[in-house]
Amino acid sequence: MTVETVTFISDLDQNNPAGGDSIAEGDDHIRNIKKAIKSTFPNVNEAVTATAEEINKIPDIVNNGNGIFASCKHNGTSIMYGHNISSVQFVGSGITRVSFSQPTDGFDHHYSVLITPAAVGGKNVSVSIVDQRDSYIDFKTVELDGAWSSVTSTPGFSMIMVDMIQTEANANT
């Protein structure tokens, strides 16, 4: 019996063990299967309920530009995580500009944007989109400290921007 060297599911040889092999190494094959599953899916620690159809849509969403167009997490000073974000800058009067690495040409410009500001000092914070362009999005942040007032520097925030519909010009890229 030949026991293959396995790290991931793709390393498993569907022809092993062969029908005439001894069962003495059967436990090694079972351990290899477990190792391959755990190595391929290291962060799965609960039931995965997505259907095969839902999982198969993921490459289409990523490769065709449908879905998440841009996202980031900013700590008020620097980008901690960013997807399609080239910069975050405070442009004054409580307005923060998030610029895209890749402009939105070819999209219908009907976005769903979720921005979650980080509260500072226990103050209530509110965010609203004030401008949306091909290369950036501006949002205004105000905080409540007895009265509403514009923030005076870039706040900490998390943002996700979704555009599910492409125009014909960008549908095949």
N, C-alpha and C positions, 0 to 999 in steps of 0.2 A: 504494500500500500504506500502511496506517495502522499505525504501531507505537504501541501503547498505553503509558502510563506505569504501571510495575509496581513494587510493593514486596513484596507478599505473594501467595501463591497465589490468594487471593480476588480479586485485582486482574486476573488473567488473563481475557481475553475469548476464549471458546472459538470464536468466529467469525473470529478473526484468525489468520493471514492469510487473506484471501478467496481463493477458487480462481483468480480472474483476476489477482491481484496479481503484480507483478514480483518475481523472486527476489532482486533487489538488496538488499532489507532483511531477507532471511531470517536472516542472521547476527544482526541486532538482536533478532529474535523468540527465537532460541535463547538469547542472552544474558539476555533478560528471564525466560525460563523458569528458567534457572540462578539468577538473582538472587532470584526469588520463592521457590524451594526453599530457598536458603541463608538468606534473611531469615526465612522461616516456621519453619525448624528450625535456629537458630543454634548450638545446643549439641550437635547430633548429629555426632559425630566417629568413629563406628564403626557397624557393622551393627546395625540395629534388627530384633530377631527376634520381636517381639510380633505375634500374629495380629490380623486385623481384629476378630475377636470379643473378644479381650482388650482391645484399644484402645477398642472401643465400650462396654465395661463401666465404664470410668473415670468418665464422668458419673454413672452409676447409683451407684457407690460414693461419690462426693463428694456428690451431691445427696440421696441417700436415707439418709445417715448410716452406711451399711455400711462397714466397713473401719476406717481410722484415726480413732479417736474423739478422741484428744489426743496431742500430742507436744511436746517442748521440748528445748532445750539450755540448760544453766545453768552458768555459769562459777564458781559458788561464792559469787558476790556478786549477780549479776543474770541475768535471762533474756536470752539472746542470740538465741533464736528460740523462738516459742511458737505453737501452734495449739490453741485452746480451753483455754488456761491463763490464769487470772487472777492467780495469785500462787504464789510458792514461799517457804516460811518454815521456819525451824528451830524445832521445838516442844519440844526438849529430849531428853535421854537418847539421843542419836544419831538421833533421828527427824526426818525432813523431810516436810513436808506440801505436796503439789502440789494446788492448788485449781483447779477447772474454771470457765471462763467460762459455759458452758452445762451445767447439771446433767444427769445421765444418766437422768432420768425417761423411761420408755418403753423402756428397754433391758433385757435379761435379766440384766445384771450378772455375766455370765460373760466376763471379759476375759482377754486375753493381754497381759501387761505385760512389756516389756523395759526394764530400767534398767541402763545401763552407767556405773559410777562412774569418775571420773578419779582415778587413783592419785596420791597426794601423797608426795613424797619417796621414791619407789620402794617404798612399803609396799604389801602386799597388801590389797585392799579387798573386802568382801563386802556385798551388799545383799539385804534381804528385805522383802517387803510385809508390813506388820503391821496395816493397816486399810484398808478400801475402802468408801466411801460414795457417795451420789448426787452430792455436791458436791466430794469430794476423795479423794485416796489418800495414805496415809502409808507411808513406807518407812524402815527402820532401816539405818544404815550402820555397819559395824565395820571396824577396820583392824588388821593384824597388825604389831606392833612388839615381837617377843619373846613377846607374849601378845595375844590378841584384846581390843580395847577399843572402846567406842563413840566415834564422832567427836564433837567438841565444837562444830562449826559446820556449816552447810550445805555439803555437798561439791559439787564440780563433777560434773555427770552429764548424760547424754543419756537421754531416755525416749521410748518410743513405746507407745501403748496402743491395742489393737485390740478391737473388739466387732463380730463378724460377724452377729449375730442380733438383730433387733429384735422386741419384743413387738407384738401386734396394735394396741395403743394408739398406737404411734409409727410403724407401718409405712407410713402414707400421708402422712407429713409431710415 
